[in-house]
């Protein structure tokens, strides 16, 4: 009998302890603004509307991508290699890429990438016409204000159906905290914050 009483007490204490622990994340309703934003972003990507997509991304991520790409091209071992890397950008030299705004660079970079894919106009049109986007869930990290969306997409080529699962993260817009921007690198790059309180390091 004493054993049963002890087990009941232990269970009650564990329950109270877990209930009192602060929730680090909480699910959000699917009608949260980020639900519509993620659909708008993925639609822009599939429609190759890079101008719209660029405005929805964190500027620091675009700047880093621009800086890294320029450095790679500048490090080309020969002029011929540099010309090959610049193919598709429709610029006279790497200097033009450096002078672009991060949003402009994103647009020409995405255009160059899709030119390399060499998809037929018919296949591209079919993918755009058959695009389906389903937001499976939204969760918010309460202490940081980050929102993470799990999304499934489906689209068809002329021969296949392609289904993909994405995790897309949003952060509050520094210019307007009521709005959100997509942080494309959050799941790919570690965030390193020095313990001495200085600014986070890039990696």
VENBEL-V467764 format. One line per field, one symbol per residue. psi: psi as a letter, one per 40 degrees, with the letter a starting at -180 (. if undefined). burial: # if it has 24 or more other C-alpha atoms within 12 Angstrom, else .. A space follows every 10 residues. Layout:
psi = ???
burial = ???
//
This chain:
psi = dddddddddd ddddddddde hhhdiiiiie eidddddddd ddddddefgd ddddeeihdd dddddddddd ddddehdidd dddddeheef ididddddei iddddddddd dddddddfii ddddddddde hhhhhdihih hdddeihhhh hhihiiaeei hhhihihhhi ihhddgeeii ihgeededhi hhhieeeiii ii.
burial = .......... .......... .........# .#.##.#### ########.# #.######## #######.## ..#....... .#..##..#. ...#..##.. .######### #......... ...#..##.. ########## .....##### #.###..... .....##### ##.......# ######.... .......... ...
//
